Amino acid sequence: MHLINAPDVVPELSCYTTNLVAYLEPGEPGVQSRLAHAVRLAVRLDGGPGDLVFSQHARVDAGAALGYRGAADWAAAVADLQAELTRSGRVLAVADTFHLSWSPAHEVAHSPHWLLLLGRRDGRWLVADHFRALTPLGEQEPFLGWLDDATLERALAPHTPWPPEIANRDRYALGTAVEPVHADRFRWLAPTTGREPVTDPGPWTRGLPEALERISAALAEDETAAARYGDDLWAASRHYTYRLEVLAANGEICAEAAAAAAVSWGELPKVVRFAAESAARGRPRAGLLRRTFDDLLHTHEKTTTEPVSEA
């Protein structure tokens, strides 16, 4: 592996949306602003009272209409990835953090992670990962470098089965359900043509006050929920903070109100993580979570704009 320089700066979002924006931007220069306006938190109960499904934003890949592709073996994956590179000049691939040497989760924790393949030469692949974050396992910096064929095969190797909350993150990473997810295969995303739309089960709770109320109730009813959905709420925090920054910079909302709301969103994942750790020790923190959600909603109400239209 040869490390070059870090990729160009893109918004600090989740590992999905950060690299989704980087993938879409060459053909859709306005995607960063469009994503800011597409951010909205939607949740759905899926089974028991503590079983939630999250959707972080409306679709922003209208020009590409992405869907998952998969291959059962590496030889087939190489042929398809090379064909997509030739066609599009880049591929949005699904890796596992456990096998990414630049990830703080390297050889520690498994998790799906999107990255970009930008080229192939002499049996090596040019890989870009724009994701930057301070995670519970440490700090991740953006990466741009060459991986040999065996290293990329290991990075993209399927890891299943995922728990339901992770499987749903993959399924709804583009905003609406995408099937098939191909979780048991080497997989990537590519423009789709002629596919039937996937029917989403409902009902979804889309208004932020209602969504936060449903999440708060689920975390209060199930002591494991804070741990299971901590990453979803961390992603929501990143997405809403980005939305506030863009809308304030555009003069669409009050900059002072946006800054206050951003502080509240920044506190949310910290409190959820503390609550999860406390619950694991037998001391649930339902009251603290309730106050945190109430404070978040109070500050966010001052930054209200028109509802996000679904796409």
TAZICOR-V8973 format. One record per residue. RES is the residue in one letter. SS is DSSP state (H for helix, E for strand, - for the rest). OMEGA is omega in whole degrees, 0 to 359 (none if undefined). D_LAST is the distance of its C-alpha to the last C-alpha in Angstrom with 2 decimals. Layout:
res ss omega d_last
RES SS OMEGA D_LAST
RES SS OMEGA D_LAST
//
This chain:
res ss omega d_last
M - 179 39.27
H E 180 39.55
L E 176 37.72
I - 177 36.99
N - 182 35.33
A - 176 32.10
P - 175 28.86
D - 184 27.75
V - 172 26.37
V - 183 22.61
P - 178 21.06
E - 183 22.55
L - 174 19.72
S - 180 19.78
C H 176 21.15
Y H 189 17.80
T H 178 15.82
T H 182 19.01
N H 171 19.51
L H 178 15.90
V H 180 16.11
A H 178 19.53
Y H 186 18.44
L H 193 15.72
E H 180 17.76
P - 180 20.42
G - 183 18.16
E - 187 15.65
P - 181 18.00
G - 188 15.66
V H 181 13.51
Q H 178 15.66
S H 180 15.06
R H 178 11.31
L H 180 11.38
A H 180 13.80
H H 181 11.66
A H 181 8.72
V E 173 11.52
R E 183 11.91
L E 177 14.09
A E 180 13.52
V E 179 16.47
R E 172 17.89
L E 185 21.54
D - 182 22.36
G - 182 26.07
G - 184 28.50
P - 180 28.19
G - 183 27.65
D - 184 25.09
L E 169 21.65
V E 183 18.32
F E 167 16.14
S E 191 12.50
Q E 185 12.70
H E 172 9.41
A - 182 5.63
R - 175 5.04
V - 182 7.31
D - 184 8.93
A - 180 7.58
G - 183 11.31
A - 182 12.69
A - 187 10.61
L E 172 12.82
G E 179 14.70
Y E 168 17.97
R E 181 21.28
G E 176 24.65
A E 185 28.39
A - 180 31.19
D - 188 33.67
W H 180 33.84
A H 178 35.43
A H 179 32.58
A H 180 30.05
V H 181 32.00
A H 181 32.02
D H 179 28.26
L H 178 27.49
Q H 179 30.00
A H 179 28.50
E H 175 25.01
L H 180 26.74
T H 182 28.57
R H 189 25.52
S H 182 23.10
G - 179 25.57
R - 179 23.83
V E 175 22.55
L E 188 20.47
A E 181 22.86
V E 181 23.16
A E 177 26.47
D E 183 28.48
T H 181 29.65
F H 185 33.04
H H 180 33.80
L - 187 32.61
S - 180 35.75
W - 180 34.01
S - 175 32.16
P - 177 34.04
A - 183 33.18
H - 180 35.19
E - 179 37.46
V - 186 36.65
A - 177 33.30
H - 175 30.82
S - 175 27.09
P E 184 24.26
H E 179 23.66
W E 174 21.59
L E 185 23.62
L E 168 23.94
L E 187 26.55
L E 180 27.63
G E 177 30.80
R E 182 33.65
R E 176 37.34
D - 177 40.52
G - 178 38.94
R E 184 36.96
W E 175 33.27
L E 187 31.95
V E 175 29.57
A E 174 27.55
D E 184 26.20
H - 186 24.91
F - 177 24.66
R - 180 27.13
A E 168 27.90
L E 183 30.83
T E 176 30.46
P - 180 32.92
L - 181 34.51
G E 185 34.92
E E 173 33.35
Q E 175 31.20
E - 175 31.36
P - 185 29.33
F E 170 30.94
L E 182 31.59
G E 180 34.23
W E 174 35.58
L E 176 35.65
D E 188 37.99
D H 182 36.93
A H 181 38.28
T H 178 36.61
L H 177 33.15
E H 179 33.80
R H 182 34.67
A H 184 31.64
L H 183 29.19
A - 181 31.28
P - 176 29.49
H - 181 30.41
T - 359 29.99
P - 173 29.72
W - 172 27.36
P - 187 27.49
P H 183 24.67
E H 178 23.08
I H 177 22.91
A H 180 21.79
N H 176 18.80
R H 177 17.98
D H 185 17.92
R H 185 15.91
Y - 184 13.04
A - 178 13.59
L - 177 10.33
G - 174 8.50
T - 184 8.56
A - 176 11.87
V - 179 13.26
E - 352 16.63
P - 182 19.34
V - 178 19.63
H - 186 23.16
A - 182 24.51
D - 181 28.06
R - 163 27.87
F E 188 27.70
R E 180 24.03
W E 177 21.63
L E 181 18.15
A E 177 17.89
P E 181 15.84
T - 178 15.76
T - 173 16.71
G - 179 17.37
R - 176 16.09
E - 177 15.43
P - 179 12.16
V - 179 13.22
T - 177 13.82
D - 171 13.26
P - 181 16.43
G - 359 16.46
P - 174 16.97
W - 172 14.77
T E 189 16.17
R - 180 13.64
G - 185 16.01
L H 178 17.80
P H 181 21.28
E H 179 20.62
A H 179 19.00
L H 178 21.98
E H 179 24.36
R H 179 23.23
I H 180 23.48
S H 180 26.83
A H 180 28.15
A H 180 27.28
L H 178 29.03
A H 184 31.98
E H 184 32.37
D - 185 32.21
E - 178 34.20
T - 189 32.49
A H 181 28.94
A H 179 29.31
A H 184 30.27
R H 186 27.61
Y - 178 24.67
G H 180 26.13
D H 178 23.98
D H 180 20.73
L H 173 22.03
W H 179 23.27
A H 178 19.84
A H 178 18.48
S H 179 21.48
R H 183 20.79
H H 182 17.16
Y H 176 18.18
T H 178 21.29
Y H 179 19.49
R H 181 17.20
L H 180 20.48
E H 182 22.28
V H 182 19.90
L H 177 19.58
A H 179 23.35
A H 179 24.15
N - 182 22.29
G - 181 24.28
E - 177 21.35
I - 180 22.99
C - 182 26.59
A H 181 27.53
E H 178 30.06
A H 179 27.75
A H 180 25.14
A H 179 28.00
A H 179 29.15
A H 179 25.76
A H 177 25.46
V H 179 28.88
S H 177 27.85
W H 178 24.80
G H 178 27.23
E H 187 29.65
L H 182 27.34
P H 177 27.42
K H 181 31.14
V H 180 31.90
V H 179 29.89
R H 178 31.76
F H 180 35.05
A H 179 34.38
A H 179 33.68
E H 180 36.92
S H 179 38.82
A H 179 37.69
A H 178 38.86
R - 178 42.26
G - 181 42.31
R - 180 41.46
P - 185 38.02
R - 183 36.71
A H 181 34.76
G H 179 36.17
L H 178 35.19
L H 180 31.61
R H 180 31.48
R H 180 32.89
T H 177 30.46
F H 179 27.41
D H 179 29.13
D H 179 29.87
L H 181 26.35
L H 180 25.02
H H 181 27.90
T H 184 27.22
H H 180 23.45
E H 181 23.95
K H 180 25.50
T H 185 22.38
T - 173 20.04
T - 179 17.57
E - 179 15.12
P - 178 12.56
V - 176 9.21
S - 181 6.53
E - 178 3.79
A - none 0.00
//
